[in-house]
Amino acid sequence: MKTVALIPLNSWSASKSRLRGVLYAPERAALARWMAGRVLDAVRDSHTVTAVAVISPGKDVLTWAQMYDVTALRQDQGGLNEGLEQGRRWAMEQGAEALLVLLGDLPHLKPREVASFVAMLPANPDAPGLVIAPDRRERGTNGLLLRPPSGVPFAFGDDSLARHKENALQLGLTPAIFDSNGTSRDIDTPADVRGLLNGGHWSPGQPADVAVPVTRGRARL
């Protein structure tokens, strides 16, 4: 089965605006790059996808993606869902049989979790399927797996978990739920950042793709 992974990313300068109260702009950009790199590493090392693309409106992100040796898609317009629809069209043009969407702020994601996620599709390769990875609050969606890729409309945003389920049911699909540590723990709040700092996973000022022992730096926590 040809599975294509699609990672939507905002421009680095616009990433994680909710964290303005605790991180300076360069720190937010560095955090976004570090998290996105960990997601791409997990997808690549899962050995379950045949192609990976990053879609973003940011030229800085696309340059970074090319250095990461994945396909860089320039988002033409709109927000997250519009960008994903553009990415979906690209994936289908590549002959994708299944589409894996993962958000870029999942720094705890492991390759084995990606492999387990993909393995949740029905065993019959001709059977349609939808697998949803919710956030830990069970309101948002951090990942979607669709077969065929043209299946369910994207509904990311507030209460997206309920809306993705509803969209699936309207199409006669019963979605499966994939729950893991790495897919559920996105980074959206100051408390989430404190968890990264206190756990020694990331610190402001470190190289974007390297995890080092934590130092508080200039983070205003």
RASULTA-V582461 format. One record per residue. N is the residue number from 0. RES is the residue in three letters. PHI is phi in radians with two decimals (999 if undefined). D_FIRST is the distance of its C-alpha to the first C-alpha in whole Angstrom. Layout:
BEGIN
N;RES;PHI;D_FIRST
N;RES;PHI;D_FIRST
END
This chain:
BEGIN
0;MET;999;0
1;LYS;-1.52;4
2;THR;-1.89;6
3;VAL;-1.89;10
4;ALA;-1.75;13
5;LEU;-2.21;16
6;ILE;-2.03;19
7;PRO;-1.48;22
8;LEU;-2.38;26
9;ASN;-1.36;29
10;SER;-1.09;32
11;TRP;-1.02;33
12;SER;-1.17;36
13;ALA;-1.76;35
14;SER;-1.29;33
15;LYS;0.96;34
16;SER;-1.11;38
17;ARG;-1.17;38
18;LEU;-1.72;39
19;ARG;-1.04;42
20;GLY;-1.32;44
21;VAL;-2.19;43
22;LEU;-2.32;42
23;TYR;-1.25;43
24;ALA;-0.97;41
25;PRO;-1.09;40
26;GLU;-1.22;39
27;ARG;-1.12;37
28;ALA;-1.13;35
29;ALA;-1.12;35
30;LEU;-1.09;34
31;ALA;-1.09;31
32;ARG;-1.11;30
33;TRP;-1.08;30
34;MET;-1.13;28
35;ALA;-1.08;25
36;GLY;-1.10;25
37;ARG;-1.20;24
38;VAL;-1.13;21
39;LEU;-1.11;20
40;ASP;-1.06;21
41;ALA;-1.13;19
42;VAL;-1.13;16
43;ARG;-1.06;16
44;ASP;-1.34;17
45;SER;-1.30;15
46;HIS;1.00;12
47;THR;-2.09;9
48;VAL;-2.11;9
49;THR;-1.75;9
50;ALA;-2.72;12
51;VAL;-2.30;14
52;ALA;-2.31;17
53;VAL;-1.86;21
54;ILE;-2.05;22
55;SER;-2.78;26
56;PRO;-1.45;29
57;GLY;-1.64;31
58;LYS;-1.09;32
59;ASP;-1.12;32
60;VAL;-1.18;29
61;LEU;-1.16;27
62;THR;-1.08;29
63;TRP;-1.07;28
64;ALA;-1.10;25
65;GLN;-1.12;25
66;MET;-1.17;27
67;TYR;-1.45;24
68;ASP;1.13;22
69;VAL;-2.17;19
70;THR;-1.22;19
71;ALA;-1.89;22
72;LEU;-1.93;23
73;ARG;-1.40;26
74;GLN;-1.27;27
75;ASP;-1.32;29
76;GLN;-2.92;31
77;GLY;1.38;31
78;GLY;-1.74;30
79;LEU;-1.06;26
80;ASN;-1.15;25
81;GLU;-1.15;26
82;GLY;-1.10;24
83;LEU;-1.16;21
84;GLU;-1.12;21
85;GLN;-1.11;22
86;GLY;-1.12;19
87;ARG;-1.07;16
88;ARG;-1.06;18
89;TRP;-1.07;17
90;ALA;-1.06;13
91;MET;-1.18;13
92;GLU;-1.14;15
93;GLN;-1.45;13
94;GLY;1.48;10
95;ALA;-1.09;8
96;GLU;-1.70;6
97;ALA;-2.48;7
98;LEU;-2.18;11
99;LEU;-1.88;12
100;VAL;-1.92;16
101;LEU;-2.28;18
102;LEU;-1.25;22
103;GLY;-1.59;24
104;ASP;-2.01;27
105;LEU;-2.11;25
106;PRO;-1.23;27
107;HIS;-1.64;26
108;LEU;-1.13;23
109;LYS;-1.99;21
110;PRO;-0.96;18
111;ARG;-1.13;18
112;GLU;-1.24;18
113;VAL;-1.07;15
114;ALA;-1.09;13
115;SER;-1.18;15
116;PHE;-1.04;14
117;VAL;-1.09;10
118;ALA;-1.23;11
119;MET;-1.41;13
120;LEU;-1.13;11
121;PRO;-0.95;12
122;ALA;-1.10;11
123;ASN;-1.23;11
124;PRO;-1.12;7
125;ASP;-1.59;10
126;ALA;-1.46;12
127;PRO;-1.20;13
128;GLY;-2.76;13
129;LEU;-2.46;15
130;VAL;-2.13;16
131;ILE;-2.02;19
132;ALA;-1.89;20
133;PRO;-1.40;24
134;ASP;-1.33;27
135;ARG;-1.22;29
136;ARG;-1.49;32
137;GLU;1.00;29
138;ARG;-2.20;30
139;GLY;-1.72;28
140;THR;-2.11;24
141;ASN;-1.81;23
142;GLY;-2.76;19
143;LEU;-2.37;17
144;LEU;-2.26;13
145;LEU;-2.16;12
146;ARG;-2.43;10
147;PRO;-1.29;11
148;PRO;-1.05;12
149;SER;-1.38;15
150;GLY;-0.98;16
151;VAL;-1.72;19
152;PRO;-1.07;22
153;PHE;-1.35;22
154;ALA;-2.42;25
155;PHE;-1.17;26
156;GLY;2.35;29
157;ASP;-1.03;32
158;ASP;0.95;31
159;SER;-1.19;27
160;LEU;-1.04;26
161;ALA;-1.10;28
162;ARG;-1.26;27
163;HIS;-1.16;24
164;LYS;-1.09;24
165;GLU;-1.11;27
166;ASN;-1.04;24
167;ALA;-1.14;22
168;LEU;-1.10;24
169;GLN;-1.14;26
170;LEU;-1.68;22
171;GLY;1.41;23
172;LEU;-1.84;20
173;THR;-1.77;21
174;PRO;-1.25;19
175;ALA;-1.61;19
176;ILE;-1.96;21
177;PHE;-1.90;20
178;ASP;-2.15;23
179;SER;-2.55;23
180;ASN;-1.02;26
181;GLY;-1.22;24
182;THR;-1.42;22
183;SER;-1.60;26
184;ARG;-1.71;28
185;ASP;-1.43;28
186;ILE;-2.03;31
187;ASP;-2.25;33
188;THR;-2.18;37
189;PRO;-0.98;40
190;ALA;-1.11;39
191;ASP;-1.10;36
192;VAL;-1.14;37
193;ARG;-1.03;40
194;GLY;-1.09;37
195;LEU;-1.13;36
196;LEU;-1.14;39
197;ASN;-1.17;41
198;GLY;-1.47;38
199;GLY;1.30;38
200;HIS;-1.42;34
201;TRP;-2.67;36
202;SER;-2.53;39
203;PRO;-1.03;40
204;GLY;1.65;41
205;GLN;-1.33;38
206;PRO;-0.95;36
207;ALA;-1.06;33
208;ASP;-1.94;30
209;VAL;-2.24;33
210;ALA;-1.59;34
211;VAL;-2.28;37
212;PRO;-0.97;40
213;VAL;-1.22;41
214;THR;-2.32;44
215;ARG;-1.24;45
216;GLY;0.97;45
217;ARG;-1.84;46
218;ALA;-1.12;44
219;ARG;-1.63;47
220;LEU;-1.78;46
END
